[in-house]
């Protein structure tokens, strides 16, 4: 894992652990676990929805054989023209 992933995982675990320990004296262990899991489920849902807003991958425009094979660009006969992107 990269350092950013490890740091994010550690912060997430510490946050959920702190939430569990803060809620458990008042609600009990079972209910605190349910609250913590619901918060975690909410964070996963929000992350999934935000993921839909990320930009899609841009096809390569180099016009190489792999790009033509995948149908991302059309073959160009003249070397002075740029390949045409198929979108």
URWOVEN-V268878 format. One record per residue. N is the residue number from 1. PSI is psi as a letter, one per 20 degrees, with the letter a starting at -180 (999 if undefined). OMEGA is omega in radians with two decimals (* if undefined). Layout:
n: (N/N)
psi: (PSI/PSI)
omega: (OMEGA/OMEGA)
This chain:
n: (1/2/3/4/5/6/7/8/9/10/11/12/13/14/15/16/17/18/19/20/21/22/23/24/25/26/27/28/29/30/31/32/33/34/35/36/37/38/39/40/41/42/43/44/45/46/47/48/49/50/51/52/53/54/55/56/57/58/59/60/61/62/63/64/65/66/67/68/69/70/71/72/73/74/75/76/77/78/79/80/81/82/83/84/85/86/87)
psi: (q/r/h/h/g/g/g/g/g/g/g/g/g/h/g/h/g/g/g/g/h/h/h/h/h/h/i/r/g/g/h/h/g/g/g/g/h/h/g/g/h/g/h/g/g/g/g/g/h/h/h/i/i/q/q/r/q/p/q/q/j/h/j/r/h/h/g/h/h/i/k/h/q/q/p/p/h/p/i/i/q/q/q/p/p/o/999)
omega: (3.08/-3.07/3.14/3.11/3.14/3.12/3.12/3.11/-3.14/3.12/3.11/3.12/3.14/3.13/3.13/3.08/3.10/3.09/3.14/-3.12/3.11/-3.07/-3.01/3.12/-3.11/-3.04/-3.03/-3.03/-3.09/-3.14/3.09/3.10/3.12/3.12/-3.13/3.12/3.09/3.07/3.12/3.10/3.10/3.12/3.11/3.13/3.13/3.12/3.10/3.11/3.10/3.11/3.13/-3.14/3.13/3.13/3.09/-3.14/3.12/-3.14/3.12/-3.10/-3.12/3.12/3.13/-3.10/-3.13/3.12/3.11/-3.13/3.12/3.13/-3.12/3.10/3.08/3.13/3.13/-3.10/-3.10/-3.09/-3.13/3.10/3.08/3.09/3.14/-3.11/3.07/-3.10/*)
